[in-house]
Amino acid sequence: MLGKVEVYTPRSLREALTELSHADEDVKIIAGGTDLIIQLKDRLRHASRLINIYGLDELRYIRMDDGYVKIGALTTYTDIIRSPITTRHAPLLVESSRTIGGVQMQNRGTIGGNFGNASPAADSLPPLYALDAVVTLASLSGSREVPVEEFMLGPRKTVLRADEIITEVKFRAMDDSQKGVFLKLGLRESNAISVVSVAIWGSIAGSTFEEVRIALGAVAPTVVRSRSAEHMLVGKPWSDELFKKAAHEASKSAKPISDIRGSAEYRLEMVKSLVYQGLWEIREKVKND
Ligand SMILES: Cc1cc2nc3c(=O)[nH]c(=O)nc-3n(C[C@H](O)[C@H](O)[C@H](O)COP(=O)(O)OP(=O)(O)OC[C@H]3O[C@@H](n4cnc5c(N)ncnc54)[C@H](O)[C@@H]3O)c2cc1C
């Protein structure tokens, strides 16, 4: 049972921010509701009033601006999958969107909601860490930009203030010399929470990485970058041995827990496997160019 909850539907972002500016902690933002409604029903969270922003079309867009891909917070996974901009300039984000829930969740769930829910297993986050994205948070007093890596502090904990709304995420558009992959291990084909996920972005010259970013999901209280593995890969000629070493190194950045989906030991092994597979997939993408 949801209990008695008032719903306020603003007609603009400004109206939503005004409402939020004098709200107490019992007031929550709702977008697609695919996380929040379940949490309210299960009494994991409480709200007496919801600010329903789902109809604010000003927050639903994917556009290119001065070399950046900009995505409004209310953009759904289906929007991301269908957009020629993300398909060309952020293929790893498209790959991750395809793995989120099933078609219903992809149609309804928003990228802003995935951030707002702040789960270490949120599937849009590893690609956005690998793309070095920046999130925009707006309040009545103005907006601020936060690097995606600084946004989430732990499970359900973020730097978002009570008077702020997530409005946009942006990152540099990928070009043809850059490749990316997203790999997810779940317990079934669809509607599966990640047991482990890995996103890799690389800027490539010949058969080496000029720059590479590796992000791991569901293996620590937040998504994590594996900088020591990235460092190991930069400037070195690709080989099976190098990929194995880097995959092993990446697993050192993971601090997994054991839960019903898998033990900590299993997750560590799977990080090695997915990073190794991801590096090989990038190599294949370069070969097939
Ligand atoms: C069956 C099922 C399968 C799922 N599978 C996956 C999966 O495979 N991978 C995955 O990552 N997730 C999955 N999810 C979780 C969920 O669908 C996603 O996290 C989705 O992106 C949430 O978006 P939403 O718009 O529905 O958020 P909501 O439920 O509306 O909100 C989630 C949280 O974010 C806050 N919030 C939302 N938008 C904003 C904003 N713009 N500014 C500030 N705060 C905001 C809300 O207050 C709330 O705390 C699944 C959920 C279900 C029910």
The ligand as an SDF file (V2000), in Angstrom:
LIG
                    3D

 53 58  0  0  0  0  0  0  0  0999 V2000
   11.4860   -4.2220  -13.0270 C   0  0  0  0  0  0  0  0  0  0  0  0
   12.5830   -3.2030  -12.8960 C   0  0  0  0  0  0  0  0  0  0  0  0
   13.7960   -3.4230  -13.5350 C   0  0  0  0  0  0  0  0  0  0  0  0
   14.8290   -2.4900  -13.4250 C   0  0  0  0  0  0  0  0  0  0  0  0
   16.0200   -2.7540  -14.0500 N   0  0  0  0  0  0  0  0  0  0  0  0
   17.0460   -1.8840  -13.9270 C   0  0  0  0  0  0  0  0  0  0  0  0
   18.3010   -2.1780  -14.5410 C   0  0  0  0  0  0  0  0  0  0  0  0
   18.4830   -3.1850  -15.2190 O   0  0  0  0  0  0  0  0  0  0  0  0
   19.3050   -1.2700  -14.3690 N   0  0  0  0  0  0  0  0  0  0  0  0
   19.1490   -0.1190  -13.6320 C   0  0  0  0  0  0  0  0  0  0  0  0
   20.0800    0.6550  -13.5180 O   0  0  0  0  0  0  0  0  0  0  0  0
   17.9650    0.1720  -13.0450 N   0  0  0  0  0  0  0  0  0  0  0  0
   16.9160   -0.6820  -13.1640 C   0  0  0  0  0  0  0  0  0  0  0  0
   15.7070   -0.4040  -12.5630 N   0  0  0  0  0  0  0  0  0  0  0  0
   15.5920    0.8150  -11.7460 C   0  0  0  0  0  0  0  0  0  0  0  0
   14.9480    2.0460  -12.4550 C   0  0  0  0  0  0  0  0  0  0  0  0
   14.1110    1.6920  -13.5270 O   0  0  0  0  0  0  0  0  0  0  0  0
   15.9970    3.0620  -12.9240 C   0  0  0  0  0  0  0  0  0  0  0  0
   16.8540    3.4330  -11.8510 O   0  0  0  0  0  0  0  0  0  0  0  0
   15.3640    4.3250  -13.5210 C   0  0  0  0  0  0  0  0  0  0  0  0
   16.3370    5.0470  -14.2380 O   0  0  0  0  0  0  0  0  0  0  0  0
   14.7520    5.2510  -12.4780 C   0  0  0  0  0  0  0  0  0  0  0  0
   14.2150    6.3900  -13.1520 O   0  0  0  0  0  0  0  0  0  0  0  0
   12.7970    6.9820  -12.7730 P   0  0  0  0  0  0  0  0  0  0  0  0
   12.5870    8.1610  -13.6520 O   0  0  0  0  0  0  0  0  0  0  0  0
   11.7480    5.9470  -12.7790 O   0  0  0  0  0  0  0  0  0  0  0  0
   13.0970    7.4560  -11.2670 O   0  0  0  0  0  0  0  0  0  0  0  0
   12.0870    7.6730  -10.0310 P   0  0  0  0  0  0  0  0  0  0  0  0
   11.6650    6.3670   -9.4850 O   0  0  0  0  0  0  0  0  0  0  0  0
   11.0350    8.6520  -10.3800 O   0  0  0  0  0  0  0  0  0  0  0  0
   13.1010    8.3720   -9.0180 O   0  0  0  0  0  0  0  0  0  0  0  0
   14.1950    7.6840   -8.4600 C   0  0  0  0  0  0  0  0  0  0  0  0
   14.9010    8.5890   -7.4280 C   0  0  0  0  0  0  0  0  0  0  0  0
   15.5160    9.6890   -8.0800 O   0  0  0  0  0  0  0  0  0  0  0  0
   14.9580   10.9410   -7.6510 C   0  0  0  0  0  0  0  0  0  0  0  0
   14.8550   11.7370   -8.8710 N   0  0  0  0  0  0  0  0  0  0  0  0
   14.3190   11.3590  -10.0580 C   0  0  0  0  0  0  0  0  0  0  0  0
   14.5200   12.3120  -11.0000 N   0  0  0  0  0  0  0  0  0  0  0  0
   15.1680   13.3220  -10.3770 C   0  0  0  0  0  0  0  0  0  0  0  0
   15.6680   14.5920  -10.8080 C   0  0  0  0  0  0  0  0  0  0  0  0
   15.5770   14.9970  -12.0950 N   0  0  0  0  0  0  0  0  0  0  0  0
   16.2870   15.3810   -9.9020 N   0  0  0  0  0  0  0  0  0  0  0  0
   16.4330   14.9710   -8.6090 C   0  0  0  0  0  0  0  0  0  0  0  0
   16.0090   13.7830   -8.1430 N   0  0  0  0  0  0  0  0  0  0  0  0
   15.3810   12.9700   -9.0240 C   0  0  0  0  0  0  0  0  0  0  0  0
   13.6260   10.5920   -6.9870 C   0  0  0  0  0  0  0  0  0  0  0  0
   13.2850   11.5180   -5.9620 O   0  0  0  0  0  0  0  0  0  0  0  0
   13.9310    9.2150   -6.4150 C   0  0  0  0  0  0  0  0  0  0  0  0
   14.6470    9.3270   -5.2040 O   0  0  0  0  0  0  0  0  0  0  0  0
   14.6510   -1.3100  -12.6680 C   0  0  0  0  0  0  0  0  0  0  0  0
   13.4150   -1.0750  -12.0190 C   0  0  0  0  0  0  0  0  0  0  0  0
   12.3970   -2.0130  -12.1340 C   0  0  0  0  0  0  0  0  0  0  0  0
   11.0940   -1.7450  -11.4240 C   0  0  0  0  0  0  0  0  0  0  0  0
  1  2  1  0
  2  3  1  0
  2 52  2  0
  3  4  2  0
  4  5  1  0
  4 50  1  0
  5  6  2  0
  6  7  1  0
  6 13  1  0
  7  8  2  0
  7  9  1  0
  9 10  1  0
 10 11  2  0
 10 12  1  0
 12 13  2  0
 13 14  1  0
 14 15  1  0
 14 50  1  0
 15 16  1  0
 16 17  1  0
 16 18  1  0
 18 19  1  0
 18 20  1  0
 20 21  1  0
 20 22  1  0
 22 23  1  0
 23 24  1  0
 24 25  2  0
 24 26  1  0
 24 27  1  0
 27 28  1  0
 28 29  2  0
 28 30  1  0
 28 31  1  0
 31 32  1  0
 32 33  1  0
 33 34  1  0
 33 48  1  0
 34 35  1  0
 35 36  1  0
 35 46  1  0
 36 37  1  0
 36 45  1  0
 37 38  2  0
 38 39  1  0
 39 40  1  0
 39 45  2  0
 40 41  1  0
 40 42  2  0
 42 43  1  0
 43 44  2  0
 44 45  1  0
 46 47  1  0
 46 48  1  0
 48 49  1  0
 50 51  2  0
 51 52  1  0
 52 53  1  0
M  END
$$$$
